[in-house]
Amino acid sequence: MQIRHVIIKADATHPFYTSVVRFVKKLDVPVGGVRWPTVSSPQGAEDVELVLEPNNSPPARSSPKVLYDGGFPAAGFTTNNMCGPT
């Protein structure tokens, strides 16, 4: 299963997920001149990945706005440890 997260710059967001959230890099696929990296929780299911979806074209930028305007403004994530490793 893959969970999509629309971002503007994979290079800028990827370190947040790997350094702060402590997800691990799974894939980094170049397609159509952009990167499609995925990350995953090291404690999670092996087949669940978060896709850091590029948002650098007008159609890609309009998709999140349409969802937001339609009443779907957020993605929800849960954790049992917001503080990270001690």
N, C-alpha and C positions, 0 to 999 in steps of 0.2 A: 504494500500500500504506500502511496506517496501523498503527502500533504503539501499543497502549494502555498507559497508565501511570496507575494509579488514585491519585488524590490527595485530600486533604481540602479544601484551599482553592486554587482556581486563582489567585486574587489573590496568594497568598503564594508559590506555587511557580513561577509564570510568570517572575518576575524571575530566579530561579536559572537557568533554562534560557536566557534571553536574555542575561543579564549574565555569568554564570559559565561556562556551557557554550558560550555564544556561538552558540546556535541563533537562527534568525530566526523571527519570528511569521508564520504562514501564515493561519490563520483564527481567528475568535473568535465562535462561533455561540451565541446565547442560545436555549436550548430548555427548556421546562418550569420556568422560574424559576432555572435555573443556567446557567453558561457552559461551553462546550465548546471551549477554545482548543487549537490545534495549533501545533507548532513543528517546524522542520526544520533540518538542517545545511546551511549555505551551500555546503559542498563535496560534499554528498551528491546522490543522485538526486533530481530535481525532484519525483517523485511519491511520495516516502517522507516521511511525517509522523508525529510522536509526538503522540498525543492525550492531553492532560492531563485525564483523566476525573474528573468530580466524584464525591465519595464522601460525600454529605450525607444519605443516606436509609438506613434499616435494610437493605433489600435490597442496596444498593450496598456497604455496609460488610461484609455477610456474604460476598460473592463473593471478595474477597481472602483472607479467613480460610479458606474452603473450599479454595481453591487451595493455600494454605500448609499446611494440615492434610493435603492430599493429596500433599504432597511436591514442590510447585512453589513454593518460597519466594522466588524472586528473579527479577529481570529482568536480562539481561546486555547490556551495551553495550561496544563496543570503540572505541578511538581510537589514533592513532599519535602524538598530541601532548597529553599530560595537562597540560602547562604553559600552554597557550594561546599567543596571539600574543606575540611578543617585541618 
